Amino acid sequence: MSDDEPLEKYRGKRDFGTTSEPRGGTPGQGDAPCFVVQIHDARRMHFDFRLEVDGVLKSWAVPKGPSAEPKDKRLAVPTEDHPLEYREFEGVIPKGEYGGGTVIVWDEGTYQPLSHDRRGHTVPFAESIERGHATFWLDGTKLHGEYALTRFHGGGDSTDPEAWLLIKAREKTGTARDRTGGTRTAAPESHGPTDPRRARSVRTGRTLQQVAESAEDDDSGKP
């Protein structure tokens, strides 16, 4: 198995001579795994939720975006693994290319795996995703607290497309278990998505329209 295999599907869908999306290399991992939420104004507007796992970004398309309300169960559809460099990607994917449309970084930060079995024993995070249920604590600019991804359709030997739910956990006592088995104080209140077309990038402060206009200006200046 080659080191590039996890990104084979990602690379096979893209022409890197046309799109400015990163091809992906082998960047070093930080002290804590990262997460990113991008707004993607493609054929259908949606949010892309990505978690760093084993050197790539495991990715789900979330039509309505993550919610800060535990009562909201947000549909999350798995997509191909993305390179870690994609967490910084913001720009316009050319029309006609896979995923053509404008992308901004709506939120970013780090996360702590919290997955455990019924006996309370820690389960490796990649394994918990493979099993179809993963819990984690987000430390982002907008999203904070414990979340879970749960597969409710497909997976295993099924040929049906997978479907997951992204859910915010209820805060019970103001604390949450960390991956060492201890507790931590609940983070500041999370902020769910506003109108995607009015939302601003946490990296540049720009809206989708401003990113698109900037790309048009750059193209008009080319010889």
C-alpha positions in Angstrom: 0.0 0.0 0.0 1.5 3.3 -1.1 1.5 6.5 1.0 -0.5 8.2 -1.7 -3.3 5.7 -1.9 -5.6 7.6 0.5 -5.6 10.5 -1.9 -6.0 8.5 -5.1 -9.7 9.2 -5.4 -9.2 12.9 -4.6 -6.5 13.3 -7.2 -8.3 11.3 -9.8 -11.2 13.7 -9.8 -9.2 16.8 -10.4 -7.1 18.5 -13.1 -4.4 20.3 -11.1 -3.4 22.2 -14.2 -6.8 23.9 -14.0 -7.9 24.0 -10.4 -5.9 25.8 -7.7 -6.8 23.1 -5.1 -3.8 21.6 -3.4 -2.5 18.3 -4.8 -1.4 17.3 -1.4 2.0 16.2 0.1 3.0 15.0 3.5 2.9 18.0 5.9 3.8 17.4 9.5 1.1 16.8 12.1 0.6 19.4 14.9 0.2 18.7 18.6 -3.5 18.2 18.1 -5.4 17.0 15.0 -7.2 19.8 13.1 -10.6 20.3 11.7 -12.0 22.7 9.2 -15.5 23.6 8.0 -15.7 25.1 4.5 -18.7 26.7 2.8 -18.8 25.4 -0.8 -21.1 27.2 -3.3 -21.1 24.5 -5.9 -24.1 23.0 -7.8 -25.8 23.0 -4.4 -24.7 25.2 -1.5 -23.3 23.1 1.3 -20.8 23.0 4.2 -17.8 20.6 4.0 -16.9 19.2 7.5 -13.3 17.8 7.6 -11.4 16.0 10.4 -7.7 15.2 10.3 -7.3 11.4 10.7 -4.2 9.4 9.8 -2.6 12.2 7.7 -5.7 13.1 5.6 -8.9 15.1 6.1 -11.8 12.7 6.4 -14.7 14.7 4.8 -18.5 14.9 4.9 -20.8 17.2 3.0 -23.3 18.8 5.4 -26.1 20.5 3.4 -27.3 22.7 6.4 -23.9 23.0 8.2 -23.0 22.0 11.8 -25.5 23.1 14.4 -24.9 24.3 17.9 -28.3 22.9 19.0 -28.3 19.3 20.2 -31.9 18.9 18.9 -30.6 19.4 15.3 -29.5 16.2 13.6 -27.6 17.3 10.5 -27.3 15.0 7.5 -23.6 14.4 6.6 -22.7 12.6 3.4 -19.1 11.2 3.2 -16.9 12.4 0.4 -13.4 11.4 -0.6 -10.4 12.0 1.7 -8.7 15.4 1.1 -5.1 16.4 1.8 -4.2 18.2 5.0 -3.3 21.3 2.9 -7.0 21.6 1.9 -7.8 23.0 5.4 -6.3 26.3 4.1 -8.0 26.3 0.7 -10.1 29.3 -0.2 -10.9 30.3 -3.8 -12.8 29.4 -6.9 -12.8 26.0 -8.4 -13.3 26.6 -12.2 -16.6 25.8 -13.8 -16.6 22.4 -15.4 -14.2 21.0 -12.8 -15.3 18.6 -10.1 -16.9 20.6 -7.4 -16.8 23.8 -9.5 -17.7 26.8 -7.3 -16.5 29.2 -4.6 -15.0 28.0 -1.3 -14.4 29.9 2.0 -13.1 28.6 5.4 -16.1 29.1 7.7 -14.4 27.7 10.8 -11.2 26.0 11.8 -9.4 24.7 14.9 -8.3 21.5 16.6 -10.3 18.6 18.0 -9.8 15.9 20.7 -11.0 12.4 20.0 -13.4 11.1 22.7 -14.5 7.8 21.3 -14.8 4.8 23.7 -16.4 1.5 23.9 -19.3 0.4 26.2 -16.8 -0.4 28.9 -15.3 3.1 28.7 -12.1 2.0 27.1 -10.6 4.4 24.5 -11.1 3.4 20.9 -8.6 4.7 18.2 -10.3 7.5 16.3 -9.9 6.0 12.9 -11.4 2.7 14.2 -14.4 4.6 15.7 -15.1 6.1 12.3 -14.8 2.7 10.6 -17.3 1.3 13.1 -19.7 4.1 12.3 -19.7 6.2 15.5 -17.1 8.8 16.5 -17.3 11.4 19.3 -14.9 14.4 19.6 -14.5 17.8 21.2 -14.1 20.8 18.8 -12.0 23.8 19.7 -12.7 26.2 16.8 -13.3 29.8 16.3 -17.0 29.3 16.0 -17.7 25.7 17.0 -16.9 24.5 20.6 -17.9 21.4 22.6 -18.6 17.8 22.1 -20.0 16.5 18.8 -20.7 13.0 17.3 -20.8 11.6 13.8 -23.0 8.5 13.5 -23.6 6.4 10.4 -27.2 5.4 10.0 -27.2 4.0 6.5 -24.8 2.1 4.3 -21.3 1.2 5.2 -19.8 -2.3 5.7 -20.4 -4.5 2.8 -23.4 -2.5 1.6 -23.3 -1.0 -1.9 -25.7 1.7 -0.8 -24.3 5.2 -0.3 -23.4 6.0 3.3 -25.3 8.6 5.2 -24.3 10.0 8.6 -25.6 12.4 11.2 -23.6 15.2 12.7 -24.9 16.0 16.2 -24.0 18.4 19.0 -23.9 16.7 22.4 -26.0 18.1 25.3 -24.0 19.8 28.0 -24.9 18.0 31.2 -22.8 19.4 34.0 -20.5 21.9 32.3 -17.7 19.4 31.8 -16.7 16.8 29.2 -14.4 13.8 29.2 -11.1 14.4 27.4 -9.2 11.6 25.7 -7.1 10.9 28.8 -10.2 10.1 30.8 -10.2 13.4 32.8 -12.7 16.2 32.6 -12.5 19.7 31.1 -14.7 22.8 31.5 -17.2 23.4 28.8 -16.0 25.8 26.1 -17.8 29.1 25.2 -21.1 28.8 23.4 -20.9 27.5 19.9 -22.2 29.4 16.9 -24.1 27.6 14.2 -24.1 28.7 10.5 -25.8 31.9 9.5 -26.9 32.6 5.9 -24.0 31.0 3.9 -23.9 33.9 1.4 -23.4 36.4 4.2 -21.0 34.3 6.3 -17.3 35.4 6.4 -14.2 33.5 6.3 -12.3 33.0 9.6 -9.1 33.3 7.6 -9.6 36.3 5.5 -12.9 37.9 6.6 -14.3 37.6 3.0 -17.7 36.5 1.9 -18.3 34.0 -1.0 -19.1 36.9 -3.3 -15.9 38.7 -2.4 -13.8 35.7 -3.0 -15.5 35.1 -6.4 -15.0 38.8 -7.4 -11.3 38.6 -6.4 -10.8 35.6 -8.6 -12.6 37.4 -11.5 -10.3 40.4 -11.1 -7.2 38.2 -11.0 -8.4 36.5 -14.2 -9.1 39.8 -16.0 -5.5 40.9 -15.3 -3.9 37.9 -17.0 -2.4 38.5 -20.5 
